């Protein structure tokens, strides 16, 4: 029988998972999305999207559905989940939950999954495009 490992706090866990991949800054994510080299995926919940708006062109998938929608082998995948070579940049509000989400996608074989340093707030602070969201259907 193996010896149980001591508990790990969230700060240490984030440090550990982030060492496993390169995160991207807002302007790099914007350039990659504009070039068609990355799919931006907004995992923020509706109240934050209503309050702050959306990144134009980002796919909105709430965190609790992320793996189901982006697994290229999954029966509930979105059309954008075209293959395991897809570069996904996960966006949360401030860049914490997105790190854990990116690691989860990497465990599904999406080895180019990463997340946005500072999240949506860093995107907005960089002066990158944001559109209002009224809580209805995702704008195209």
C-alpha positions in Angstrom: 0.0 0.0 0.0 1.4 3.5 -0.9 1.9 6.2 1.6 -0.7 9.0 1.3 0.6 12.2 0.0 0.2 15.4 2.1 -2.5 17.8 0.9 -1.5 20.4 -1.6 -2.8 24.0 -1.4 -4.3 25.7 -4.5 -1.3 28.1 -4.9 1.1 25.2 -5.0 -1.1 23.2 -7.3 -1.3 26.2 -9.7 2.5 26.6 -9.7 2.9 22.9 -10.4 0.4 22.7 -13.3 1.6 26.0 -14.9 5.2 24.6 -15.1 3.9 22.0 -17.5 3.0 24.4 -20.4 3.6 27.9 -21.7 0.9 30.4 -20.9 0.1 33.3 -23.3 -0.2 37.0 -22.7 -3.2 38.9 -24.1 -1.6 40.4 -27.2 -0.1 37.0 -28.2 -3.6 35.4 -27.8 -5.2 38.1 -29.8 -2.6 37.8 -32.6 -3.0 34.0 -32.7 -6.8 34.2 -32.8 -6.6 36.8 -35.6 -4.3 34.6 -37.6 -6.6 31.6 -37.1 -3.9 29.8 -35.1 -5.9 29.6 -31.8 -9.4 29.1 -30.6 -10.2 31.4 -27.7 -12.5 29.7 -25.2 -14.3 31.9 -22.6 -15.2 29.8 -19.5 -16.5 32.7 -17.4 -20.0 32.3 -16.0 -22.9 34.4 -17.4 -22.9 37.1 -14.8 -19.3 38.0 -15.6 -20.0 38.0 -19.4 -23.0 40.3 -18.8 -21.0 42.6 -16.6 -17.8 42.8 -18.6 -18.7 41.7 -22.2 -17.2 39.2 -24.5 -14.0 38.8 -26.6 -15.2 38.9 -30.2 -14.9 35.5 -31.8 -14.3 33.6 -28.6 -16.2 30.4 -28.1 -18.3 30.6 -24.9 -18.2 27.2 -23.0 -18.9 27.4 -19.3 -16.3 25.6 -17.2 -18.6 22.7 -16.2 -19.0 21.7 -19.9 -15.5 22.4 -21.2 -14.2 18.9 -21.5 -17.4 17.6 -23.0 -17.4 20.3 -25.6 -13.8 20.3 -26.6 -12.9 16.6 -26.6 -12.4 15.8 -30.3 -13.5 12.2 -29.6 -16.5 13.2 -27.5 -20.1 12.7 -28.5 -21.0 16.2 -27.2 -18.2 18.2 -28.9 -18.6 21.5 -30.6 -17.8 21.8 -34.3 -14.7 23.8 -33.4 -13.2 20.7 -31.7 -11.6 19.5 -34.9 -8.7 17.5 -33.5 -6.1 17.0 -30.9 -3.7 19.4 -32.6 -6.1 22.3 -32.0 -4.5 25.2 -30.1 -6.9 26.3 -27.4 -6.5 29.4 -25.2 -8.7 29.2 -22.2 -9.9 32.5 -20.8 -11.4 32.9 -17.3 -11.9 36.1 -15.4 -8.4 36.6 -13.9 -6.3 33.6 -15.1 -6.7 31.1 -12.3 -9.5 28.7 -13.2 -8.3 28.7 -16.8 -4.9 27.2 -15.7 -6.7 24.2 -14.2 -9.0 24.0 -17.2 -6.1 24.0 -19.6 -4.4 21.1 -17.8 -7.6 19.2 -17.9 -7.8 19.7 -21.7 -4.2 18.6 -22.0 -5.1 15.4 -20.2 -7.6 14.8 -22.9 -4.9 15.0 -25.5 -5.2 18.6 -26.5 -1.5 19.2 -25.9 -1.6 22.7 -27.4 -4.1 23.9 -24.8 -3.0 26.8 -22.7 -4.5 29.8 -20.9 -4.5 33.5 -20.8 -2.3 35.1 -18.2 -4.5 37.5 -16.2 -7.6 36.3 -18.0 -10.3 38.5 -19.4 -9.3 41.3 -17.1 -5.8 41.4 -18.7 -7.4 41.3 -22.1 -9.5 44.3 -21.3 -6.6 46.2 -19.6 -4.5 45.7 -22.8 -7.2 47.6 -24.7 -8.1 44.6 -26.9 -11.6 44.3 -28.4 -14.6 43.6 -26.2 -18.2 43.5 -27.1 -21.2 43.8 -24.8 -23.3 40.7 -24.0 -26.9 40.9 -23.0 -27.2 37.4 -21.8 -28.8 36.1 -25.0 -27.3 33.9 -27.6 -23.6 34.1 -28.1 -22.7 36.7 -30.8 -21.0 35.4 -33.9 
